[in-house]
């Protein structure tokens, strides 16, 4: 179903939207279902939202699909999520490719807890869709922003030790160049479902000046129409990036 985009200013579309997909388990529990049913419903919500993003003209979506902290969940749920993410890639890859979506992955992919087959399918999906430019869809998988920042610091230190970079040359640009996806633009809008109001170790560097939107619904109830509402609210905000509201005019 096509979206009604009349309320959206086409010149002020957020370039990069981060999605914290929260509430799948609670959605299932409220319906007397297994938590796995919530993850399945959450998948449908994500890809409906992705199709909405394409229609709106958003260039980047980063979805928080599995955090470094999620390993502490029950062994059964972790096993399901590994299988589920693998199955999702196999089922969705060709369709996303046909829509011009580039699939990318951000996180600690060297973690030996990740099954080899998952890494293989992620690499295959990234390679197959590498030439697409309609939308960058980034799956934050085994991702933690503090880990990314620590890895970036280690990379910068290594470059200094090799003589490729001096201490005096370390700046925001050199740190950004050591992030997992160096060409990832800053996040303009972070959407977190389920009524929670925190980042939970998600894109701390990239979201330094992001706007936040909390729809107060569980993730499986989110869809492309809710994304339109989020973009409309985003466009109501006055993004000053630290500048004062009333700047003195200088002739």
N, C-alpha and C positions, 0 to 999 in steps of 0.2 A: 504494500500500500504506500503510495507516494506521500511524502510529507508536505505539510503546509508550512512553507518557509517565508511567508509574508512578514512575519514578526522579526526575522533575522536580517541584520545589516550585512550584506555580502562583502563589504569592505572591512569588517571587523571580526572575521571568523578566527577563533583560536587556532593557531597553527598546530599545537601539540596538546593533546588531552591525555591525562593520566587517569586510569580507572583502578580503584581499589574495590575488588569484587567481594564485598563482605555480606554475609548473611545467608549463604546457601544452606548451611546446616540448620539454622534457626527456621528457615522457610520450610524445610522438610519436617522438622520436629513439630512445627505448628500444625502440620497436616497428618501427623501420625505416620510419616514415611521414614525410611532409612536415610541417613545423611547423604548417601550416594545419589539418591533421587534429587536432592538439592543441587548437587554438582551438575547433574544432567540438565536440570532446568536453568542453571546458571550459564551453561554453554549456549543454550538457545538465546538467552538474553544478551550474551556477549556478541554473538554474530548478527543478531538483529541490530544491535547498537553499531557494529562495524558497518553494516549496510547503510545505516542512517548517517554515519560519519562521511561515507563516500558521497552520499547525496548532498550533504551540507557543504562539503568541500574542505573538510579537515584533512591535513596532510599527514599527521602522526597520531597514532593511538598506542599508548603503552598500557598493557593490562597486567596487573599483579596476579599471576596465576599460582605461584608456589614460592613461599618465602623461605629463607634460611632457617626461620623459626618453626616452620611447619613440620620439620622432622620430628618434633616433640609430640606430635599427634600419635594416636594409636597406630601400631604396626599395620593393622588391617586397613585403616584409612589412607596411610601413606602408600601402601601397596596399590590400593585402588587408584589413587591420584597419579601414580606413575603410569599405570596401565591406561587410565583415562586420558592423560595428556598424549600418550602415544597414539591411542585410537583416534583422538581428536585430530591430530596431525594427518593421519592417513585418510580420514573421512573428509576433511575440510580443505586440504592442500590444493587439489586440482580446481575446486570451485573458486577459491581465493585467487589463484593464479589467473583464472579466466576473467576475473573482475579487475585485474591489474594491481592486485595487492602484493606488496613485498613483505614477506614474513621474515622477521628478525628475532633474535633471542638474546637476552641480556641476563647475566648471572654467572655464578661459579660453575662452569661446565666441566671443570677438572675434578669435581667432587666424586670420589669413587662410589658413593652411595647411589649415584644416578646410574640406572642400568645402561649398558652399552647400546642397547637397541634404541633407547630414548635419544641418546646423543646422536646416533646415526640418523634417525628420522628427522631430528631438528636440523642437522646439517643438510640432509637431502631437501627439506622444505626451503631452507635458506638459499641453497644453490639453484633450485628450480625457479624460484620467484625473484632472483637477484636483479633481473632486468626490468622489473615492474616499478612504476613511479606514481601510480594513482593514489596510493595510501601506503605508508609504512606502518605495519602492524607489528608491534614489538611485544613479545611474551616475556615478562619478567619471571624467569623460572629459576628456582634455587637462588633467588636474588635477595640481597640485603645491602642497603645503601652504605652502611658503615664498612662492610666488607669491600665494596667497590672503592670507597675512599681510601681504605688502607692499601688496597692493591695499587691504586693510582699513586699513592705516596711512595710505595716500594718501587714502582716503575720510574718515577722522577728521580729517586735516590740512585737507582741503577744507572740512569743516563748521566747523572752527575759523576758517579764513580768512573764511568767510562770516558769522561771528558767530553761528552756530547752536549752538556749543558752546564753552565756555571751556576753557583748558588745565587748570584745576583740576577740571573735570568729567570729564576723561578717566579712565575706569576700565575694569574688565574688561567691564562691561555695555555700555559704548559701543563697545568694540572688537568684542565679539560681535555687536552690531547691524550691523556693517559686513562681516560674513562673507558668503560667497556665498549661503548659505541661513540667514538669521538665526534661524529657528525650529527649526533642527536641534538636537536635544538632544545632550548629551555622549555620547560612545561608552562603553558599559559593557564591551564585549568585542571585542577585535580577534583575528581568526583569520587566521593566515598559513600556507598550505600549503607543501609542498616541503622543509621542513627549514631554511629560512632564518629568522633570528631578528632582524629589524630592521623598522622602520616604512617605510623608503624614501620619505620625504617625504609620508606619508599621514596626513591629519587630525591634525597635530601639536597644534593648539589643542584640538580636540574630544576627543582621546584622552589628555588630561593625567592622568586617573586611571583609565584603562581597564585591565582585566585582559587578559592576553595568553595565547593558546592556540596551540600549534604542534603540529598532529597528525602531522607527519613524513611525510605522503603528498603526492603530486602532485595539483594541483587537480582534474584530471578524475576522480580516484578519490574525491573528496569527494562527499557526498550528504546527504540529510535525516537519516539515521541518524548520520552523523558530526557533524552539527549538534547532535543530542541529546546525544552524548558531550561536546561542547564546553560545552553549557549545564550539564550535570551537574557538570563540572569547575569551571565558573564558580561554581556554587552552593556548592562546597566552600571557596571562598576567603573570607577574612575581610577585607572591604573597609573599611579604617579611614580612608581619605582623609587620611593624615598624622597621625592621632591615635595615641597610644601604645597598646600592647596592654592594659596595665593602668592605666586612668585612675583617679585617686583619687576617691572618692565625696564629693560635697559635699552636705551637708544643707541 
